[in-house]
Amino acid sequence: MNINTRNGHLVSGRHAVPVREVVNSVCDRNDMDYITTRYPLRPQEVMDCIDCVADLDKLDHGIHLELANGSDTVGEVTIETRQMSDTFFVKTIQYGKVFLPQEADFNKLYDKGFRMCAIESFEDVLNNSVGYESSDLHVIVYDAIMNITDEEFDKELFVKFLKEQDETA
């Protein structure tokens, strides 16, 4: 990682590109090609910027993820994201990178990170464990999903579905 501090700001690379500016571009939903064209950075340096900000920023109190159930059928859940914080988005991309280390598509990394948080947290609950509670990211995903479900929601079936989706993704 080639990130340094200059005049109180985090910068990356020989050209001292502002780290927060790069991450803001990611949060603006720009893709890797756009960012590496706009800034004199290689993809790995962009990922280093994401790691840096994800490690520094905290998921403090407040709404970081708001979901909606797009299904009207009882017991069925169609997850729709209504809003998310930039911090949540960046941390979820960082988590997805753990599972897809060669991937550079931020949407795929986000999807993977979100899916793994959901799978791991619901498996913990099904196994009567609270291990997921040690991760703010996992708690936020779990709580957001539980907020849009009804009493007919089958957690075991949900985990099975997520794992199938994960295999085809």
Secondary structure per residue as TSV (DSSP state, phi and psi in degrees):
chain	resnum	aa	ss	phi	psi
A	1	M	-	360.0	128.5
A	2	N	-	-113.2	61.3
A	3	I	E	-113.5	131.3
A	4	N	E	-130.8	175.4
A	5	T	E	-110.6	130.5
A	6	R	E	-132.7	123.4
A	7	N	T	51.2	38.7
A	8	G	T	80.3	8.4
A	9	H	E	-120.9	144.1
A	10	L	E	-77.5	131.3
A	11	V	E	-131.9	156.3
A	12	S	E	-126.0	141.7
A	13	G	T	78.1	178.4
A	14	R	T	-63.9	-28.4
A	15	H	T	-92.6	6.2
A	16	A	T	53.6	53.4
A	17	V	E	-73.8	129.4
A	18	P	E	-62.2	122.2
A	19	V	H	-59.6	-45.7
A	20	R	H	-64.5	-33.4
A	21	E	H	-65.0	-41.5
A	22	V	H	-62.9	-47.0
A	23	V	H	-67.5	-35.8
A	24	N	H	-61.0	-36.5
A	25	S	H	-65.7	-37.9
A	26	V	H	-62.8	-45.3
A	27	C	H	-66.9	-23.7
A	28	D	T	-79.3	4.2
A	29	R	T	70.3	28.9
A	30	N	-	-79.0	147.6
A	31	D	-	-89.3	173.7
A	32	M	H	-60.1	-42.0
A	33	D	H	-60.0	-44.2
A	34	Y	H	-60.7	-46.7
A	35	I	H	-66.9	-43.6
A	36	T	H	-72.6	-19.5
A	37	T	H	-80.8	-40.4
A	38	R	H	-72.4	-36.1
A	39	Y	S	-118.8	145.1
A	40	P	S	-77.6	65.9
A	41	L	-	-131.0	149.9
A	42	R	-	-87.2	159.9
A	43	P	H	-52.6	-40.4
A	44	Q	H	-63.2	-35.6
A	45	E	H	-68.2	-35.3
A	46	V	H	-63.4	-44.2
A	47	M	H	-64.3	-35.1
A	48	D	H	-62.9	-38.9
A	49	C	H	-62.5	-43.5
A	50	I	H	-61.8	-46.6
A	51	D	H	-58.6	-43.6
A	52	C	H	-60.6	-51.6
A	53	V	H	-67.9	-40.2
A	54	A	H	-62.3	-36.1
A	55	D	H	-74.4	-32.9
A	56	L	H	-82.1	-41.2
A	57	D	S	-80.0	143.7
A	58	K	-	-106.4	148.4
A	59	L	-	-87.8	77.8
A	60	D	-	-76.4	-172.4
A	61	H	S	-64.6	149.2
A	62	G	S	128.8	175.4
A	63	I	-	-86.5	120.1
A	64	H	-	-107.0	-19.6
A	65	L	E	-151.8	125.4
A	66	E	E	-124.8	120.4
A	67	L	E	-110.9	164.6
A	68	A	E	-136.3	152.6
A	69	N	E	-95.6	112.7
A	70	G	-	-80.0	0.5
A	71	S	-	-103.6	141.3
A	72	D	-	-96.8	-4.1
A	73	T	S	-81.5	130.8
A	74	V	T	-62.8	133.0
A	75	G	T	84.8	-5.4
A	76	E	-	-109.3	138.8
A	77	V	-	-125.2	125.7
A	78	T	-	-118.5	107.1
A	79	I	E	-78.4	125.8
A	80	E	E	-124.4	131.5
A	81	T	E	-85.9	125.9
A	82	R	E	-92.9	-43.2
A	83	Q	E	-160.9	156.0
A	84	M	E	-151.1	153.4
A	85	S	-	-80.8	155.6
A	86	D	H	-60.9	-38.6
A	87	T	H	-61.7	-44.8
A	88	F	H	-61.5	-44.6
A	89	F	H	-59.6	-48.2
A	90	V	H	-66.0	-42.4
A	91	K	H	-67.3	-33.3
A	92	T	H	-71.7	-38.1
A	93	I	H	-61.1	-46.0
A	94	Q	H	-58.5	-41.3
A	95	Y	H	-68.4	-39.1
A	96	G	H	-61.8	-32.4
A	97	K	H	-64.7	-26.1
A	98	V	H	-60.3	-37.8
A	99	F	H	-93.3	-24.6
A	100	L	-	-127.7	69.6
A	101	P	T	-62.9	-23.6
A	102	Q	T	-94.5	-5.0
A	103	E	-	-76.9	141.0
A	104	A	-	-120.2	-1.4
A	105	D	-	-86.6	114.3
A	106	F	H	-62.5	-35.0
A	107	N	H	-66.2	-42.3
A	108	K	H	-65.3	-39.8
A	109	L	H	-65.6	-41.6
A	110	Y	H	-62.2	-48.7
A	111	D	H	-58.0	-44.3
A	112	K	H	-64.1	-46.8
A	113	G	H	-61.0	-44.3
A	114	F	H	-63.2	-48.3
A	115	R	H	-60.4	-43.7
A	116	M	H	-66.9	-38.1
A	117	C	H	-61.4	-43.0
A	118	A	H	-66.0	-48.4
A	119	I	H	-58.9	-51.1
A	120	E	H	-64.4	-41.6
A	121	S	H	-70.5	-41.5
A	122	F	H	-70.3	-34.2
A	123	E	H	-64.0	-39.9
A	124	D	H	-58.4	-47.4
A	125	V	H	-61.7	-43.7
A	126	L	H	-63.7	-28.6
A	127	N	T	-94.8	15.5
A	128	N	T	54.8	39.8
A	129	S	-	-115.6	153.7
A	130	V	-	-116.9	21.3
A	131	G	G	-56.3	-34.5
A	132	Y	G	-63.7	-23.2
A	133	E	G	-67.0	-10.9
A	134	S	G	-82.0	-5.7
A	135	S	-	-117.2	116.9
A	136	D	H	-57.1	-39.2
A	137	L	H	-60.2	-46.9
A	138	H	H	-64.2	-42.0
A	139	V	H	-63.0	-42.7
A	140	I	H	-62.6	-45.3
A	141	V	H	-63.8	-48.2
A	142	Y	H	-58.7	-50.4
A	143	D	H	-62.6	-40.9
A	144	A	H	-64.3	-40.1
A	145	I	H	-68.7	-43.8
A	146	M	H	-63.7	-30.3
A	147	N	T	-67.5	-18.7
A	148	I	T	-110.2	6.3
A	149	T	-	-101.6	165.7
A	150	D	-	-113.7	-178.2
A	151	E	T	-68.1	-15.0
A	152	E	T	-87.0	-1.5
A	153	F	-	-63.9	123.5
A	154	D	-	-98.9	103.6
A	155	K	H	-63.8	-38.1
A	156	E	H	-65.3	-44.5
A	157	L	H	-64.0	-37.9
A	158	F	H	-62.1	-46.4
A	159	V	H	-63.2	-42.1
A	160	K	H	-59.8	-45.2
A	161	F	H	-61.2	-46.1
A	162	L	H	-61.2	-40.0
A	163	K	H	-66.1	-38.9
A	164	E	H	-63.8	-43.3
A	165	Q	H	-61.8	-38.5
A	166	D	H	-65.9	-37.1
A	167	E	H	-69.9	-31.6
A	168	T	H	-88.1	-13.7
A	169	A	-	-76.7	360.0
